[in-house]
């Protein structure tokens, strides 16, 4: 076994071109306590301790004790605890133990995760909300699409009523304008757009960071409305020797998730993660003759390696493989019906392989470094939607090399600069299987090569002011030169109040077929009417955050406004003709306004309350006229209640969401005038979708090694009664399974078990 591990390590080293040198690890042991306003001292359980500028951290135990491994080049230890001032401790090479006493809070600092918090706000120049591991566990959260249950910034909905695919929306715009990253690497894009949210297992994630508006130029030019950054569990810091999660819901969807950490050497560790999912039950609760959810077999495996070379190198390598096979359509459909006219069949098979290698070379301690990110993606998508066939293949390579330097000893001035290159090869074939119609037969093969360069300057004046100004130039072989300026500013004008301002520009390449597979589940004819241009948009926003205390607990209130304006946009025009979808270039007259307010309270120990409201107004340019975006509820409200008993032996979570009415596409209004027999009963008298309330709840019981959880989603049992128009004639031109505006499943109960066996000295 030892020889086998050595061979694996040597293979990894040859692949990454890095040399790993073993060293003896050293630890700093310590105790954390806190002094309140009255001078009383209490032990702080769940305090966060980590090395400044790194991802290595630990949490103090019930006695306030901790042990953290020393990392060469890092000597500043940061300690956080909600309700207390954060502290930074300088650790000498000879220091083996420390005692840290935090002071009750009286200034605004970065709010960082502590035991029991489900989310927090990172007070950085770029406003960021973080969903923690506790937040991910308070719902079923089997994948990324189900991780935003208690978040108002991100909406999740089905793209159609038959495939099970889900889509997100942020700032009133489709999820394709939100950059989804794994760490700092573009992750869900291209062919993965339609089903990619289902490909990120919830148990693999350590946290999710959500930032609105344009992101840093270091990460590319694609972020327009925001960025979602997924953080997977790390073998270097993860304490889980074995973790197992088993899940079963009332639709008999069952899942098995596991991960295990294997320490290879003191400076090399690896982690294996697995996810297996199966949905075998055929359900048709609304009796329309179609499966409410597709049958599904899903396997996802990943291996990650973390390695360090003292004073020289830190990096990680991960590679993953995914297989997804889903079958939907009419209730008695079989896999042999794929592509036939006997039964309406939705058959989708996905194969995806991903490789990411990240390395950081330290030049002068933690003040100067060079980093590199290299990734490769292969994705094969083979699907049929009734008598429509769609095949897509993606080969992508990405490299980003950047230099980072703090220019002074006070770390006030920082520069980032680098070079990047993204190469995408896409092959698509969309056709009708029964007859040949030239306007409905598309074959695309193109290679997109985008080299670029970027530079970014950051100025930090203690906790008072932070400014980031960045600019990048990219040359796209298909669309020419992209110039991307971006700016972020944070001004802390009182000890507990801060304003952040962001403004910038973004671009993206449109892929109308792979980004709109839900429209294939209809009798509509898809027409790409133009030679599509790159999409180009400006985004600007302002955020105000105020921290305050209730007792010794820190609470927050924030309100923000974001405006997005498109210079060029590609729209899927479903307003002009019910029987056709036209993909068109539009110029200007397309924009979005988004206003959100959120209050987060900790009224007593163990209790967390989140209340939020959001308003969006989104206009699309249809025939040179600004149209309100259809099926987009302008109002959304959320109330989330969470309570944990002492030592978190019991946890209770309840989330309620309100979704307002939304308008229908103009073409549907005209269609219903001539087909009144197909009008869904739930539509209101003015032909708008009704408002509805969603409710979810979960109870968790924690034992020494096991957590048992029981919960339910959509407990109000509200669902769209007619998600499929003209279901009796699925091969007719009136058939449409893409007009989704609400839940299509009723009450869903679930039960699960988590087993965790931890290392004691990591």
Phi, psi and omega in degrees: 000322181294318179296323179297316179297320180296320179297319178297316181299316180297323178296317180296319181295321177294323181292318184271345180073020183250149177252123183256125182246126182285148179212159177278124181284143174239154184234152170252122177258147182197178178225141179240128171225176184223147178247120180276185184297335180271000180089004180284141180256133176221149178292140180253103175272134178088014175291144179267126179234125180207160179282130181301130179084006180233175176257011182268121182203165178222173179236137181291149182274190185295341177261007181080006183274153176208161175217122183233137182287136175289142176237126181300134180093351179243124183226007178248117182260122181258136181236128181235143170204131183300131180095356182229155175293134174290156181223150177240123184248130176276125182251121176281161179300331183274349183289131178245338181212150179217156172236125188239129177241120179267153181255144178308144191292140170212006175224165180274117176237177176292130180274119186238152186303139171225172185303127176097339179286135180266340176201162176205167181252125178271117182276082179236170177304324174265117183295126186225132171255136184241125172267117185276177178298325176295321178294324179292332184273351185276358173230178179303313169044056180276346178203178184299324181298334182260014184266356186250025184302322183248031179239129183274338184289330185243127174257143178233134179211164175285143177276338176200176187263005187232331187268342184082000180291144179237155180225155178248163174221141177219136182056033176078011182233159183300156182295343178296341178270000177255127181277122179256119187243152165252104191067243177247025183243127175305132192235299182258105183199167177066232183297332181284357185301319187287318185240004188298331179297335180275354186264004180246100182298138181296326183285346177280340189273136173273324178192168175229128177255132181239117176237139181264154179081184181292142182267187180296146178293343179299328185267010176109186186254000192278334182293120178245309181260346180163183181219134174247118182250121180267130176247113177278161175300143184248130178295335182292324186244348183286132182269356187282109174290316174218130174230132180227135175230125177242138189220140176213132177244178186288347172269010180064020169290122183237145182222149173226122181236144178209156167208150179218139179257133181237107175286122182268307174220180182298330182243015177223129177214156182223159180220137176247129182234141181221151179214124178232132184222143179212136175234101186261348191272133176268118184236141175212072185291332181265004172057041176262003179088001181242149175296134177291327178220142182289152168290143191211137169234126189220129177229132182221123182230144179214144173233130181234139177238133172244139182211152178222149169240117187309129177067005185230310194215144170218134182197174173210155179228133174222147174218146186216156176224139181228138172231128182223126181228116182232145182228120179223185180119218181295153191301323182262023183295148176234162181295334178289349178277358183299118179082007180254166180263009180285314177221148178285122187234135168250110179236122184227127176235128181237137167234131182218132175235138182222138178227130179226130177232123180236136179220143174232127180252123182272127181261316179221081182062226179257012181266340183217132183203162173237132181237157177218144175229127177231131179219155177221138180225133170237131181219127177240125186234120181231117187217155168228143177235089187067240179261018175252129180248140178219125178234137180217145177222139182229132169236120184229139172233142183219136175221137179221119178241125186220154181244136181230136183208129168274122191276347181221166184290336179276359180059038178273328185244129181221139176236147172230136178209151181183184179233146178218161175208132179236129179237123179235129170246123180239137173231124182228144175217114178241129184204163171267134185275336186274315181224163180257115175240112185308321184287350180246017180239116183232133171234125179233135170220117178211152176242123181250121180241123185228091169279150181204167176222152183211158175212145183214136179241137179233130176242128182234122176249090183049230178260008188271318189214138174217130181230131175237123177235126183221160180208141175221151175238128178229143175248117179262123184294345179263329189236356178094208188275131172251128173243128191231096172270144177212147182216140177225138181221136172235127177236116177265093189274347168224166181303336184236014183227140181216147174239136174238138178234136179224145177204146180177184185232154178212157177229161169200153177271125180282141174230082192299326182284306183291340179269356182224042180296335178300329179288344177289339178277057182198173176273008184287150173265127181269127184232118173267100193274344184232164164280104194290142178262166172293142177279142185220129184210153172253147177222137177219146181203161177222140181227136174243130179233135179231126175259145176208166184244144168241109191068238176253015185254134185272127179242171183214152171226136178219150174218138181216163178219133179228140180234129178240132182229127183264128169278320176220134180217148172255121183246148169266101186280104175250011182268334189277321186213127182298328188268357181227148169241120181254123174267116190229153167280138172230154183234118177059192182055021174233127185201170179213135171249138179219124178237134181218140174233140183215137179237127179238120186238145172233078188291334178206169183298128179091348184255134176227130179234130176235126176234134184212154176218141180222139175235132177230144173229112185239129179241137174248150179270105178244118182052043177065024177230139180283117179250139173296131183297129184285153175058029179242101180298125182287335184243138174216136178228151183218142172224122182234129180238129179226137179219136178231133177282179182302137183061014178057036178291326174236138175230138180231134180221131177225132179228131177236135180233140176247130177239128183279177177293157176221160183270158177268159172298148181302321182297328179288324177299314178295320180298317182291334176298324182263348179229065183297337180291344181260003180292121177299138184297332186282349177293142182284173185299330178266021175060041172246154177289146181285157172284155180207162180239133175251146183221133175225154182207153178209143174238133181234133175245124185254130173246193185297310182245351189234141169240130174251133179227145182223132183202181179208148176240153183052050183291345173282351178059031177272133178210157177289114187291329182234075180285345181238123176275136179054049180300328180296340181236072188293341179261008178273167182284343179277344183298136180204117177250016185256354182271079184251128179228355182210185178297143176249359175244147177278211179300132177234114175262155180209159177220147182205167180222136173240130176242128182228124173242119188252156167285149183267343189234028179254000000 
